Amino acid sequence: MLSEIPSKGKSKAPPSKPPSPSTDRPGPLYTTFTLREKRFLTLLLGLTTITSPLTATIYFPLLPLLSAHYNASAQAINLTITIYIIFQALSPAIFATLSDTIGRRIVYLITLTLYALSNLGLALEHNSYTALVVLRAFQSLGASAAFAVSYGVVADVCVSAERGKMVGPISMALNLGTCVGPIVGGWVAFKSGDYNWVFWFLVIIGTVLLVAVGGLLPETARNVVGNGSAKTQRWWERTWLSYLRDWSRRSRASTAKSEEKERDLQSKGLDENDRDTLTGAIDAATDAVAKTQRMFKMLNPLPCLRVIFWKDAALVLWMHASYYMVDYSIQTSIPSSFKDIYHFSELKIGLAYLPRGIGIISGGYVNGKLMDRNYRTTAKEIGHTIDRERGDDLRHFPIERARTRGSWYLLASLTGTLIGYGWALEQRSHVSIPLLLQFIQGFLGTSIYTIFNTLLVDVFPESPSTAAAAASISRCALAASGVAAVQPLIGVLGRGWYFTALAVVTGGVGSVVVWMIRKWGTKWRLERAARTTRVCGKDDAGEAGLEDQARLPSDDRIEKAGEDVADVAAPI
């Protein structure tokens, strides 16, 4: 993140200048989406991704009310949180891969409809604990895919050098739900003593977002619309607003089209019935083949699991997931810590999440700017000319080093913050101290896991939502483990030693992982690319299968590819 200071006394080898993008990489523009359209997408995606953190955090202050209403133990109510986290991992595994296959827009429509209906069920059903558990699962399934699909949209419309300026505001809006959720839930619990209004609030949110996405969100998936220039044909790929425009245009141009069609039929010697029969037969055959190919691919949720087992991806996933687990552990411990130590009411517990939420929002915005700055700095150091129109060929660019610049400073700062937070609670310091440390933790934590989630999208450019789904599975698995362990470990170790152990383990392992990414990440990425047929074809759901041995490049070629990029990255 922060710019690194080059070591003194060491001469740098002259960087090997990569091919000029304008001369050696001819081709179409990376995207036809304008700056105005990208800004609109940023706003809309940010609002859409708010569903998952809002739904997760608004629930925490309601736990005592739910326990009393359903006459269930605290452990039974905590099970609904565990269920939510489990389906938070499963949802992207299903829907993100689907979005890489059939498009982003239809997946948003499906998941937001599921989300709105499950919230409606929770608002209407008041008596069955089983219904609560089942509907929470569907609620999570509908809410949790937006994060991964949004990263896919960013990769669709932004070149690597400019993704930070879009990821930053989306992360900002995404984490607004983390900030607002506990406050809304705490206010409801404090004022009304009833949880039901929260679910009606989520029904309204889900419905509004469904209408906004249906009416305004264009299709961006590159296997559907290319760089944005291809026309969308199927009904789910088109915005509802476009139907209104088309209806208006058709009503004005119907007479002219009829005359043109008649002249065309006469010139070819076909009557209208012959023409329609021939065209219909061709279209039916083409659609049948395409639908058969897509059916098998879009129903396969396994490609995102394959991402986890590549060496370069596994390291990036650890960094993203471990600090998400830290974040969730802090969230889970806040109600008990501030109630036991500072005797906070439900409303004040909700407000106690506010400093951390502000830190997350500001961290997401600032980090987006710094990621783009780090990219430019790395490009300048190696003599690379950034191609903002067609996008850079990352085979010739050390994206791992660009994204991880300054990560050690972030890790050291966050490790110290976590240790200080734990002992501030243990020593019952003034409440302002742990609240300030929560702000710092939110700022630094969101910076770390946003960096590495963006890097994951960078190294899987043709299946970004599938890669983001792998990140979701990893982080939710660790978060579920952290939530299950936090209270027992605090009971045994105390808050001071628990957060100290958590900080030392995540910071120490994280430092080693960052070093490995910077040293071998590019080489491993190129080896992975060489051993696969393609990253993702036009109709592929995620990463494609292994290439036949007869077509595999030799080990010499793999090693040479790694050496070429290593030479470019050496001066960094």
Secondary structure, 3 states (H helix, E strand, C coil): CCCCCCCCCCCCCCCCCCCCHHHHCCCCCCCCCCHHHHHHHHHHHHHHCCHHHHHHHCCHHHHHHHHHHCCCCHHHHHHHHHHHHHHHHHHHHHHHHHHHHHCHHHHHHHHHHHHHHHHHHHHHCCCCHHHHHHHHHHHHHHHCCHHHHHHHHHHHHCCHHHHHHHHHHHHHHHHHHHHHHHHHHHHHHHHCCCCHHHHHHHHHHHHHHHHHHHHHCCCCCHHHHCCCCCCCCCHHHCCHHHHHHHHHHHHHHHHHHHHHHHHHHHHHCCCHHHHHHHHHHHHHHHHHHHHHHHHHHHCCCCHHHHHHCCHHHHHHHHHHHHHHHHHHHHHHHHHHHHHHHHCCCHHHHHHHCHHHHHHHHHHHHHHHHHHHHHHHHHHHHCCCCCCCCCCCCHHHCCHHHHHCCCHHHHHHHHHHHHHHHHHHHHCCCCCHHHHHHHHHHHHHHHHHHHHHHHHHHHHCCCCHHHHHHHHHHHHHHHHHHHHHHHHHHHHHHHHHHHHHHHHHHHHHHHHHHHHHHHHHHHHHHHHHHHCECCCCCCCCCCCCCECCHHHCCCHHHHHHHHHHHHHHHCCC
